[in-house]
Amino acid sequence: MIRPLQPLDIALYAIFGGPDNGNRAYTLGRVSGDAHPRLSKVGAVRASVSLRRKRVSAWVWTRGYRVMGIAAARPRAGPLAWELSHLHLASDGGSSWTELLDRVCRGVARGGGEKVFLRLRSEDPFIDAAAVCGFVPCFHES
């Protein structure tokens, strides 16, 4: 089930766990670091508070009580351009990966956003799922 992220979902994540592979989305502030941190329980609580304060489009994908994915986008440069700031996904996502990303993009569009940027590592298997959702490579960074 995919739905807007709520504080209860953060509690589920903290209690039952979630994707182990960390945040796949790299914002400009994170691009220089090699760290790929998993969202800790304390980090999950901070993210929940942060998401409620800012203009963010955030969605969660659950399977029973287990959080399988979290995706969140925030304004990048004004109200028209947004970026995915959080992308925590279970490795066995399949078609649910694309549905989660599609929901975030539709949430951004409802808020008046026209572009959504996603920065991934070149070897990330999620690149194919992003392409299915309409994302196209526009820059290569090193």
N, C-alpha and C positions, 0 to 999 in steps of 0.2 A: 504494500500500500504506500503510495506517495502522497504527501500532504504538506501544508505549510509547517515549518518548524515551530514548535511550542516549547516552553520551559519543561514540560513533562517529558518530552523527547530527550532533552539533555539529561534528565534524571535516569531514563531508561538506558541511555548510553553509558552513564557513570556506573550503573548497577550491573547491567547485563553485558556491557562491552559493545564493541562495534568494529568497523574495519581496522585491521592491524597495520596497514601499509602507510599510514600517515596522509598528510595533505598533499595532493597531487598538483594543486594549483599554485603557481608561483606569482606573487605580486612583485612589482618593481622593487619593493623594499626587501623581499626575500630572495631575489634572484642571485645575489652574490654568495649566499650561504649554501652549503651542501646539505644542511640539515633537512631532513624529511620527517619532522616530528609527528608522532601519533598524538591525537588529541587526548591529553591527560584528563583525569576527573576534575582537577582544578581548572584546567584550560577549558573544559566543556562548560563549567559554570561561568567563567569569565566570558566565553563566547556568547552564551545565552544573554547575559546582561548587556554586552556590547551590541548584539543584534537588535535588542529592544530599543536601544537609544538612538541608533543610526537608521538612515534610510537604506534598508537592505532587503533584498528578495532572497529568502532562505526556505529550503524545502528539505524534508527528511523522507527516507525510504526505509520502511520497517518490514520485517517478516516476523510475525508474532511479537514477542517482546524484544527482539534483537534489532538494533539499528544497523542497517546494511549500507546506508549511505547518507551523507549530508552534503548539500551544495548550497553555497551562498554567493551572491553577487552584490557589489556595492558600486556607487558612482565612482568613475575614474577621473573624468575631466569634465565636470558640469553634469547636467541632468541627462544628456543624450548618450554619452559613452560610459559604459559600465565594464567591470572586470569581475571574473570569478575569483573570489578571495579564499574560499574554502571548497575543497572537493575531496571528501573522504569516501572511498568506495570499497565495498567488498570485492574480492577478486573474482567471484563467481556471478557477476552482475548480468552479463548478457544484455538483453533488450531493456532491462530496467535501468541500465546506465543511461541509455538514450532518453528514456521517459523522464528521468530525473533532470537531466540537462535541459530537455524541452520545457519542463515546468518552470525552471528558473528563468529561461529566456522569455517565456510568455508573461511571467510576473514582472520582468523588467519592462517589457513592451506595454503592459497595462499602466505602468508608472511613467510612461512617456519616453523611455529609453529606446534608442534606435540601433545601437551597436553594443555587442557584448564581446569582450576580449577574454581569451583563455590562454595562459602561458603554461605549457607543459614541457617536460624533458623530451628530447627527440626519440628516446627509446620507450616511452610510455605506451602500453597497449591501448590506452583509452583514446589515443589519437584517431583510431578508426571509428570509434563510437561518436566522437566529436564531429568527424566528417559527415557521418550519417545525419547529424542534426543541423548541418549547414555551415559548420565552422570550416574555414579555409586557412591554410598557412599564409601569413602575410609578412612575417619577419623571422629571421634566424638570428639568434643571439649566441654569443660565446663569451 
